[in-house]
């Protein structure tokens, strides 16, 4: 796991604004994520993916951040021909392409949504 302190948050968002972080954890495996359980339970801990719908203050973010940008457990699979298993770090566009390739309808709207499946679920992406 990589841990960085006082790093510019603008490099973690698509709109490129924001001050510095307190501390950012970059888990690289499920074991690393498991080690972060206590931090995840803290009230202001923030988990980010591609940063496509987030803006940080120029004053920075004073609590810890967990970035999934280096977490490489990215899978999409079909289970029992009726379920799709998707890692939170998969991009919305990648899931849309996977579904199209496998003749699964209903996921076309994801193609135009930036970010990851985890972020899309957390913010209810695509709902008006």
N, C-alpha and C positions, 0 to 999 in steps of 0.2 A: 504494500500500500504506500502511496505517495502522500505526504502531508506538506502543504505549503502555507506559509504565513505572510500576511501583508502583501497580497498579490492583487493586481488591478482586476477588478471584477468586470470591467468593460470587455475583456477578452473572452468572457464566458456568456455573452449575450449577442443576439443577432443585431441589436440596435447600437451596440458599442458605446454604452454610457455606464458610468458608475465609478465610485471611489474604490478604496481598497478593502480587502477582506480581513477578518480576524484570523481565521484558520480555515483552509479547505482540505478536506480529505478526498482522495481519489482511490476508492477501492478498485482492485483489479480482479477480484475473485469473490465467490460466494463466501468463502472463509473470511475475507476482509470485511465484507458487509456484516457478517455475524459479529465480528469484533466491535462494530460500531453501534451495537444495540443500545447501549447506555446513552450515547450521544443522540441517537435517533429519538429517544424519549424526551429529550429536553424541549421545552416549549417553543423556542425560537429557532431550532435547528431547521435548516432549509435543505431540501434535496432537489438538485437540478439535473437536467439532462442536457439538451442542446441549447437551452436558454432562448428559445424562440418567442416566448411570451412573458418575458421578465425584464424589469428595469430596476437597476440599483441606484440608490441615491449617490450623489457625488460625495457625500459624507461616508460612504461605504456601508458595510453590514457588520455589526459588532458581534453577532453570534456565529456559531460554527456552520459551515456549509459542507454538504456531501455532494460531490459531482460524480455522476455516473459516466462521464465522458471517456474514462479509461477502462470501464467495466466491459469485458468482451464476451460475456455469456449472452450472445445474441442468437436466438433461434426462433424459427417459426416451424410448426409442424401440425399436421392433421392427425387427430386421435380418433380412432374407431369410426372414421369417415363421417363424424358428426360434430367434432369440436376442433377448434384451432387453439393451439398453445403458442403464446407470443411473449417474448421477453419485453420488459418495460422499455429497454433501451433501443428497440427496433424503431426505425423511422416510420411515420404514418405512410409515406409514399412507398416504402418497401413492402409494408403489409398489403397495401392496395395492389401493388404489382403481383405479389404472391397469390392473392385471391383471384386476380384476373387470369393468371397463368394456370390456376387450378380450377377454373370455371366456377368460382364461388362469387355469387352476386351480393350486393348490398354494402360493399366496402369502397365503392368508387369515390365517394365524397372525401375519403381520407387522402386521396392523391394531391389535393390542393392545400392540405393543412401542413404547415411546417412543424417540425418538432418530432417528438417520440410518442409512442403509444402510452407510456407512463404519464407523460405530461398531458396528453389528450384526455386520458381518463380522469386525471386529477382536476382538470379545469372544465370538463364536460365539453370538449371541443366539438364544433359542428352544430351545437344547439343554439338557437336564437332566443 
